[in-house]
Amino acid sequence: MKNPDNSNRENLDANIIALLRIGFVVIGEWERENNGLQLIYTNDPKGKAASGGRPALYAFAVEGMLKYVGKTNRVLCKRLNEYVKPGSSQTTNKNCRKLILEALQGNKPVQIYGFAPDFPLCYGEFRINLPAGLEDVLIETMNPEWNGKQEEQV
């Protein structure tokens, strides 16, 4: 990965720049391994974006263009590994894996960004799952291609 520290933003779309502004960091990239996928961490997975089991968000970008936003309530690196070998019933994982492999086959880099806030956000005595709420609004406003086009409600 050419730019793990986020310092060169000239090749990033506005959606990725917005994600970086709210705290997403580059955590790695996907690479082809034989006929499959391999996750290469370019930043410490135990660092700023590692979830440690806390709710987290992640995003995939192809050549600096946002393609997918997802969330997990588990350890982020374990969630990402489900794209390497998705289960038979994991349709989203299988679809994203196929799209990642297609991009890589076309020699297009696929970056992985992560966001795992380590502070509690509360409303009164209720703890708020910030990544879950952010995922909804990010998908709604940014409309990442691999999340599926959002249809307008009639």
C-alpha positions in Angstrom: 0.0 0.0 0.0 1.5 3.3 -1.0 0.0 5.5 1.7 -0.8 3.9 5.0 -0.5 7.2 6.9 -3.3 9.0 5.0 -1.1 12.0 4.3 -1.6 12.0 0.5 -5.2 12.5 -0.1 -5.1 13.7 -3.8 -6.2 10.3 -5.1 -9.1 9.8 -2.6 -12.7 10.6 -3.4 -14.7 12.9 -1.1 -16.4 10.0 0.7 -13.0 8.5 1.8 -11.8 12.0 2.9 -15.0 12.4 5.0 -14.4 9.0 6.6 -10.8 10.0 7.5 -12.1 13.2 9.0 -14.4 11.4 11.4 -11.7 9.0 12.6 -11.4 6.1 10.1 -7.8 5.0 9.5 -6.2 2.8 6.9 -5.7 -0.6 8.4 -4.7 -2.7 5.4 -5.4 -3.9 1.9 -6.6 -6.9 0.1 -4.2 -8.9 -2.1 -4.7 -12.0 -4.2 -3.3 -15.2 -2.9 -3.5 -18.1 -5.4 -7.2 -18.0 -6.3 -8.3 -16.4 -3.1 -7.9 -13.4 -0.9 -5.3 -12.4 1.7 -5.7 -9.5 4.2 -2.4 -7.5 4.6 -2.3 -5.2 7.6 -0.3 -2.1 6.8 -1.0 -0.6 10.2 -1.1 -2.4 13.6 -4.4 -4.2 13.8 -4.2 -3.8 17.6 -3.9 0.0 17.1 -6.4 2.8 16.6 -8.9 0.9 14.4 -8.8 -2.5 16.2 -12.2 -3.1 17.8 -11.1 -5.4 20.7 -14.7 -6.8 20.5 -16.2 -3.3 20.6 -18.6 -2.3 17.8 -16.6 -1.1 14.7 -17.0 0.1 11.2 -14.9 -0.8 8.2 -14.8 0.4 4.6 -13.4 -0.9 1.3 -12.1 1.5 -1.3 -10.9 0.6 -4.8 -8.3 3.0 -6.2 -9.3 5.6 -3.5 -13.1 5.3 -4.3 -15.4 4.2 -1.5 -17.1 0.9 -2.5 -18.5 -0.6 0.8 -19.2 0.2 4.4 -19.9 -2.4 7.0 -20.1 -2.9 10.8 -19.3 -5.5 13.3 -19.8 -6.1 17.0 -16.9 -8.5 17.2 -13.2 -8.1 16.8 -12.6 -6.3 13.5 -9.8 -8.5 12.2 -12.0 -11.6 12.7 -14.9 -10.0 10.8 -12.6 -9.1 7.9 -11.4 -12.7 7.7 -14.9 -13.8 6.9 -14.4 -12.3 3.4 -11.4 -14.6 2.9 -13.5 -17.7 3.4 -17.2 -16.9 3.5 -19.7 -19.4 4.7 -22.3 -20.8 2.3 -25.0 -18.6 3.8 -23.0 -15.4 3.9 -24.3 -13.8 0.7 -22.9 -10.3 1.5 -19.4 -11.7 2.2 -19.5 -13.8 -1.0 -20.6 -10.9 -3.1 -18.0 -8.5 -1.7 -15.3 -11.1 -2.0 -16.1 -11.6 -5.7 -16.0 -7.8 -6.2 -12.7 -7.5 -4.4 -11.2 -10.3 -6.5 -12.4 -8.7 -9.7 -10.8 -5.4 -8.7 -7.6 -7.1 -7.8 -7.6 -9.1 -11.1 -7.8 -5.7 -12.9 -4.7 -4.6 -10.9 -6.8 -2.1 -8.9 -5.7 -1.8 -5.2 -8.4 -2.4 -2.6 -7.8 -0.6 0.7 -9.4 -1.3 4.0 -10.3 1.4 6.5 -11.4 1.0 10.1 -13.1 2.9 12.8 -13.5 1.6 16.4 -14.3 4.4 18.9 -12.9 3.6 22.3 -15.1 5.9 24.3 -18.7 5.3 25.4 -21.4 7.4 24.0 -24.5 7.6 26.1 -27.9 9.1 26.0 -29.0 9.4 29.6 -28.2 6.0 31.1 -28.3 4.2 27.7 -25.2 3.3 25.8 -25.3 4.1 22.1 -23.7 1.9 19.5 -22.1 4.7 17.5 -20.8 2.5 14.6 -24.3 1.0 14.0 -25.9 4.5 13.7 -23.0 5.8 11.6 -23.2 2.8 9.3 -26.8 3.6 8.5 -26.2 7.3 7.8 -23.0 6.7 5.8 -24.7 4.1 3.5 -27.7 6.4 3.1 -25.6 9.5 2.3 -22.6 8.0 0.5 -24.5 5.2 -1.3 -21.4 2.9 -1.7 -21.8 0.8 -4.8 -21.1 -2.6 -3.2 -23.7 -1.9 -0.5 -26.4 -1.9 -3.2 -28.1 1.1 -4.5 -30.6 2.6 -2.0 -34.0 2.9 -3.5 -36.1 6.0 -2.7 -39.1 5.2 -0.5 -42.5 6.0 -2.0 
